[in-house]
Amino acid sequence: MAFLLQPVFVWFILAVAFLVAELMAPGFVAIFFTLGCLAASFTAGLFGVDLQTQLVVFVVVSIGSLVLFRRMLRSIFRGQQGQGGDDDYFNERIGKTVVVTEPIVPNRQGKVKLDGSFWIAVADYTMQEGDIGVVESVDSENTLIVKVKPVES
């Protein structure tokens, strides 16, 4: 059980703890302390240096990697979001042609086929199965519902 108190093992356990903290908390900071712990662990195991040197290695590697890599890695792992987000995704349906698959009458929902998928639809007009329509808008409260109108001949 004495091996649990060896510096190599203690630094490794600290590295695992920082890694778990990184996975549980946002911020992308604890991962650099994980790197510092691993560097101190390797230094202690390979060179058998004293505790003061291990602490210096931990601090230098942790802060150095944080300063050098955080901004770059954060931009990689955070990803990018488009300008409009979900609004653009839903609004791109406006103006698209649909085929009525279940009759639609005013104040009652029906169904339409749009881009290979079936959508709940409403309309101010009566539309029968097989009619062709155009998407006028997407319901702002339930984006799975589209408002359609008949195609003008």
The 8 nearest C-alpha neighbors of each residue, nearest first, counted from 0:
[[1, 2, 3, 4, 5, 8, 9, 6],
 [0, 2, 3, 4, 5, 8, 6, 9],
 [1, 3, 5, 4, 0, 8, 6, 7],
 [4, 2, 1, 5, 0, 8, 9, 6],
 [5, 3, 2, 1, 9, 6, 8, 0],
 [4, 6, 2, 8, 7, 3, 9, 1],
 [7, 5, 9, 8, 10, 4, 43, 40],
 [8, 6, 40, 10, 5, 44, 9, 43],
 [7, 9, 11, 6, 10, 5, 3, 12],
 [8, 10, 6, 12, 11, 7, 13, 4],
 [11, 9, 13, 40, 36, 7, 8, 12],
 [10, 12, 14, 8, 13, 9, 40, 37],
 [13, 11, 15, 9, 14, 10, 8, 16],
 [14, 12, 16, 10, 11, 15, 17, 9],
 [13, 15, 33, 11, 36, 17, 12, 16],
 [14, 16, 18, 12, 13, 17, 19, 11],
 [17, 15, 13, 19, 18, 14, 20, 12],
 [18, 16, 20, 14, 33, 19, 15, 29],
 [17, 19, 15, 21, 20, 16, 30, 33],
 [18, 20, 22, 16, 21, 17, 15, 23],
 [21, 19, 17, 23, 18, 22, 24, 16],
 [22, 20, 18, 29, 19, 24, 23, 30],
 [21, 23, 19, 20, 24, 18, 25, 17],
 [24, 22, 20, 21, 19, 25, 18, 17],
 [25, 23, 21, 22, 20, 26, 27, 19],
 [26, 24, 27, 21, 23, 22, 28, 20],
 [25, 27, 28, 24, 21, 29, 73, 30],
 [26, 28, 25, 29, 30, 21, 73, 69],
 [29, 27, 30, 26, 31, 21, 65, 32],
 [28, 30, 21, 32, 31, 17, 27, 33],
 [31, 29, 33, 32, 28, 18, 21, 34],
 [32, 30, 34, 61, 33, 29, 65, 28],
 [33, 31, 35, 61, 29, 34, 30, 36],
 [32, 34, 14, 30, 36, 31, 17, 35],
 [35, 33, 31, 37, 32, 36, 38, 61],
 [34, 36, 57, 61, 32, 60, 38, 33],
 [37, 35, 39, 14, 33, 10, 38, 34],
 [36, 38, 40, 34, 39, 35, 14, 41],
 [37, 39, 35, 41, 40, 36, 42, 34],
 [40, 38, 42, 53, 36, 57, 37, 41],
 [39, 41, 7, 37, 10, 43, 38, 42],
 [42, 40, 44, 38, 43, 39, 45, 37],
 [43, 41, 39, 45, 40, 44, 46, 38],
 [42, 44, 47, 40, 48, 41, 46, 45],
 [45, 43, 41, 42, 7, 47, 46, 40],
 [44, 46, 42, 41, 43, 47, 48, 40],
 [45, 47, 48, 42, 43, 44, 41, 49],
 [48, 46, 43, 44, 45, 49, 42, 6],
 [49, 47, 43, 46, 52, 53, 50, 42],
 [48, 50, 52, 51, 53, 47, 43, 54],
 [51, 49, 53, 52, 54, 48, 6, 43],
 [50, 52, 54, 53, 49, 55, 48, 56],
 [53, 51, 55, 54, 50, 49, 56, 48],
 [52, 54, 50, 39, 56, 51, 55, 57],
 [55, 53, 57, 51, 52, 56, 58, 50],
 [54, 56, 52, 58, 57, 53, 59, 51],
 [57, 55, 53, 59, 54, 58, 39, 60],
 [56, 58, 35, 54, 39, 55, 60, 59],
 [59, 57, 61, 55, 56, 60, 62, 54],
 [58, 60, 56, 62, 63, 61, 57, 55],
 [59, 61, 35, 63, 57, 58, 62, 64],
 [62, 60, 35, 32, 31, 58, 64, 63],
 [61, 63, 65, 59, 64, 60, 58, 66],
 [64, 62, 60, 66, 65, 61, 59, 67],
 [63, 65, 67, 66, 61, 68, 62, 60],
 [66, 64, 62, 69, 63, 67, 68, 31],
 [65, 67, 63, 64, 68, 62, 69, 70],
 [66, 68, 64, 65, 63, 69, 70, 71],
 [67, 69, 71, 64, 65, 70, 66, 72],
 [70, 68, 65, 72, 71, 73, 66, 67],
 [69, 71, 73, 72, 68, 74, 67, 66],
 [70, 72, 68, 74, 73, 69, 75, 67],
 [73, 71, 75, 69, 74, 70, 68, 76],
 [72, 74, 70, 76, 75, 71, 77, 69],
 [73, 75, 77, 72, 71, 76, 70, 78],
 [76, 74, 72, 73, 77, 78, 71, 79],
 [75, 77, 73, 78, 74, 72, 71, 79],
 [78, 76, 74, 73, 75, 79, 72, 80],
 [79, 77, 76, 75, 74, 80, 73, 81],
 [80, 78, 81, 77, 74, 75, 76, 82],
 [79, 81, 84, 82, 78, 83, 77, 85],
 [80, 82, 84, 83, 79, 87, 85, 88],
 [81, 83, 84, 80, 87, 85, 86, 79],
 [82, 84, 87, 86, 81, 85, 88, 80],
 [83, 85, 81, 86, 82, 87, 80, 88],
 [84, 86, 88, 87, 83, 89, 90, 81],
 [87, 85, 89, 88, 84, 83, 90, 91],
 [86, 88, 90, 83, 85, 89, 91, 84],
 [89, 87, 85, 86, 91, 90, 84, 92],
 [88, 90, 86, 91, 87, 92, 85, 137],
 [91, 89, 87, 92, 93, 88, 86, 137],
 [90, 92, 93, 89, 88, 87, 94, 95],
 [91, 93, 90, 95, 89, 94, 134, 137],
 [94, 92, 134, 91, 136, 90, 95, 135],
 [93, 95, 134, 133, 92, 135, 96, 91],
 [96, 94, 133, 92, 93, 134, 97, 113],
 [95, 97, 133, 132, 94, 134, 131, 98],
 [98, 96, 113, 132, 112, 133, 131, 111],
 [97, 99, 131, 112, 111, 130, 129, 132],
 [98, 100, 111, 128, 129, 130, 101, 110],
 [99, 101, 128, 111, 110, 129, 98, 112],
 [102, 100, 110, 109, 128, 99, 103, 111],
 [103, 101, 127, 128, 109, 126, 99, 100],
 [104, 102, 109, 126, 125, 108, 107, 121],
 [103, 105, 125, 107, 124, 106, 126, 122],
 [104, 106, 123, 107, 122, 124, 125, 103],
 [107, 105, 104, 108, 121, 123, 122, 103],
 [108, 106, 104, 105, 103, 121, 109, 122],
 [109, 107, 121, 120, 103, 119, 106, 110],
 [108, 110, 103, 101, 120, 102, 119, 121],
 [109, 111, 119, 101, 120, 100, 118, 99],
 [112, 110, 99, 100, 118, 98, 117, 97],
 [111, 113, 117, 98, 116, 97, 115, 118],
 [114, 112, 97, 116, 115, 117, 111, 118],
 [115, 113, 116, 112, 97, 117, 95, 96],
 [114, 116, 113, 112, 117, 97, 118, 111],
 [117, 115, 113, 112, 114, 118, 111, 97],
 [116, 118, 112, 111, 113, 110, 115, 119],
 [119, 117, 111, 110, 120, 112, 143, 144],
 [118, 120, 110, 144, 109, 145, 143, 111],
 [121, 119, 145, 110, 109, 144, 108, 146],
 [120, 122, 146, 108, 147, 109, 103, 145],
 [123, 121, 124, 147, 146, 105, 148, 103],
 [122, 124, 105, 125, 121, 148, 104, 106],
 [125, 123, 122, 105, 104, 126, 148, 149],
 [124, 126, 104, 103, 105, 127, 123, 122],
 [125, 127, 103, 102, 124, 130, 104, 128],
 [128, 126, 102, 130, 129, 103, 99, 125],
 [127, 129, 99, 100, 102, 101, 130, 126],
 [128, 130, 99, 98, 127, 100, 131, 101],
 [131, 129, 99, 128, 127, 98, 126, 132],
 [130, 132, 98, 97, 150, 149, 99, 129],
 [133, 131, 149, 150, 97, 148, 96, 147],
 [132, 134, 96, 147, 148, 95, 94, 97],
 [133, 135, 147, 93, 94, 95, 136, 146],
 [136, 134, 147, 146, 93, 133, 94, 148],
 [137, 135, 146, 93, 134, 145, 138, 147],
 [136, 138, 145, 142, 146, 144, 139, 90],
 [137, 139, 142, 141, 140, 144, 145, 136],
 [138, 140, 141, 142, 137, 136, 144, 143],
 [141, 139, 138, 142, 137, 144, 143, 145],
 [142, 140, 138, 143, 139, 144, 137, 145],
 [141, 143, 138, 144, 137, 139, 140, 89],
 [144, 142, 141, 118, 119, 145, 138, 137],
 [145, 143, 119, 142, 120, 138, 141, 137],
 [146, 144, 137, 120, 136, 138, 147, 121],
 [145, 147, 121, 136, 135, 122, 120, 134],
 [148, 146, 134, 135, 122, 133, 132, 121],
 [147, 149, 132, 133, 122, 150, 135, 134],
 [150, 148, 132, 151, 131, 133, 147, 126],
 [151, 149, 132, 133, 131, 152, 148, 96],
 [150, 152, 149, 132, 148, 133, 131, 130],
 [151, 150, 149, 131, 132, 130, 148, 133]]
